[in-house]
């Protein structure tokens, strides 16, 4: 374990340049005293680690020192070779670069690992695309990426979910892929918002630069943002009984209706099921889709609404 940690310290210092004892201890989940002991051990083996004193001090490797890092474990190599989403790489226009980098990494591997590593491609493949949903066309994707890397202010025209178009000047902070859907994360008027990239009608990069917040972490923000979104979603619950013939089909309900619980059949053979939807309208549409194979137990108002909707449908087709 200590050897792994010493290698991790070398990697961190090599990649980041300089880190404090506190930063290393937090990254490796050990005490600061342990880090000091590790630094003594590395120095004793001849690794040129130096301590920089002062307010902006820390640990760093002597200039020009690089390690070949040939001590990668088999599982670590496998984790690096597992194929990411080709669709998302293509969106970023990085699929060829990713393939070339993977070939170079394999060429640098020890012979004992090379054959097994190549076989990873034939055993694990990741596909984030939906079965039928076409991938969203994002004409402004290159501009978004360029503005994010160069930290340039954007002027955007955006279509909200309700169809209303808005104009906004934003500081682009990052791109996030949720499944196969991309979102632009950007700041405007000191507030960070999420914009579905496919609904960006126009995107213009300005010459004005912005200062990226030092305390902004894209992954952390996205996790908190999605959880807040889930917590604010509307909720509508219904208790129904269903014919045994449709239980299997109901398990593929889609994203708008969720099955919370399925109980054993009642005396007449029908199966009690608890449903959760966003709105009553979604519940009505879903239940009507099963015709006489599903009946509402609770709430009573839902029974009446479905009855009235069914009458309207009959009258519509009768006319």
TAVENLIN-V608109 format. One record per backbone hydrogen bond with DSSP energy under -1.0 kcal/mol. CO is the residue of the C=O (numbers start at 1). NH is the residue of the N-H. E is the energy in kcal/mol with one decimal. If there is no record, write none. Layout:
<<CO	NH	E> <CO	NH	E>>
//
This chain:
<<1	5	-1.9> <2	6	-2.7> <3	7	-2.1> <4	8	-2.1> <5	9	-2.3> <6	10	-1.9> <7	11	-2.3> <8	12	-2.7> <9	13	-2.6> <10	14	-2.4> <11	15	-2.4> <12	16	-2.7> <13	17	-1.8> <16	18	-1.3> <19	59	-3.7> <20	24	-2.3> <21	25	-2.5> <22	26	-2.2> <23	27	-2.3> <24	28	-2.4> <25	30	-2.0> <31	35	-1.6> <32	36	-2.0> <33	37	-2.0> <34	38	-2.4> <35	39	-2.3> <36	40	-1.7> <37	41	-2.0> <38	42	-2.5> <39	43	-2.3> <40	44	-1.9> <41	45	-1.0> <42	47	-2.0> <43	46	-1.5> <47	49	-2.2> <48	62	-2.6> <50	60	-2.1> <52	58	-1.7> <54	57	-1.6> <58	52	-3.6> <59	19	-2.0> <60	50	-2.9> <62	65	-2.1> <73	77	-2.2> <74	78	-2.4> <75	79	-2.2> <76	80	-1.4> <77	81	-1.3> <78	82	-1.3> <85	89	-2.1> <86	90	-2.4> <87	91	-2.2> <88	92	-1.8> <89	94	-3.1> <90	93	-1.2> <94	98	-2.6> <95	99	-2.1> <96	100	-2.6> <97	101	-2.3> <98	102	-2.2> <99	103	-2.0> <100	104	-2.1> <101	105	-2.2> <102	106	-2.2> <103	107	-2.1> <104	108	-1.1> <106	109	-1.3> <110	113	-1.6> <110	114	-1.2> <113	117	-2.3> <114	118	-2.2> <115	119	-1.5> <117	120	-1.0> <120	123	-1.4> <120	124	-2.1> <138	141	-1.3> <140	144	-2.3> <141	145	-2.3> <142	146	-2.4> <143	147	-2.5> <144	148	-2.1> <145	149	-2.4> <146	150	-2.4> <147	152	-2.0> <151	210	-1.9> <153	206	-2.7> <154	170	-2.7> <155	204	-2.3> <156	168	-2.4> <157	201	-2.2> <157	202	-1.4> <158	166	-2.7> <160	163	-2.0> <164	160	-3.1> <166	158	-2.9> <168	156	-3.0> <170	154	-2.9> <171	187	-2.6> <174	185	-3.0> <176	183	-2.6> <178	181	-2.0> <181	178	-3.4> <182	197	-2.1> <183	176	-2.4> <184	195	-2.6> <185	173	-3.0> <185	174	-1.5> <186	193	-3.0> <187	171	-3.0> <188	191	-1.3> <191	188	-2.6> <193	186	-2.2> <195	184	-3.3> <196	199	-2.0> <197	200	-1.5> <199	159	-2.5> <202	157	-2.2> <204	155	-2.6> <208	153	-3.0> <213	216	-1.3> <217	221	-2.7> <218	222	-2.6> <219	223	-2.3> <220	224	-2.0> <221	225	-2.8> <222	226	-2.8> <223	227	-1.8> <224	228	-2.3> <225	229	-2.1> <226	230	-2.4> <227	231	-2.3> <228	232	-1.1> <230	233	-1.1> <236	277	-3.7> <238	275	-3.0> <239	297	-3.0> <239	298	-2.0> <240	273	-3.0> <241	295	-2.8> <242	271	-2.7> <243	246	-2.0> <246	250	-2.3> <249	252	-1.6> <258	276	-2.6> <261	274	-2.6> <266	269	-1.7> <270	266	-3.1> <271	242	-2.3> <272	263	-2.6> <273	240	-2.6> <274	260	-2.7> <274	261	-1.1> <275	238	-2.1> <276	258	-2.8> <277	236	-3.3> <279	283	-1.4> <280	284	-2.5> <281	285	-2.3> <282	286	-2.2> <283	287	-2.6> <284	288	-2.5> <285	289	-1.2> <287	290	-1.4> <288	291	-1.6> <290	293	-1.9> <293	243	-2.7> <295	241	-2.6> <298	239	-3.0> <299	303	-1.1> <300	304	-1.7> <301	305	-2.2> <302	306	-2.4> <303	307	-2.1> <304	308	-2.5> <305	309	-2.2> <306	310	-2.6> <307	311	-2.0> <308	312	-1.9> <309	313	-2.2> <310	314	-2.4> <311	315	-2.6> <312	316	-2.3> <313	317	-2.2> <314	318	-2.2> <315	319	-1.8>>
//
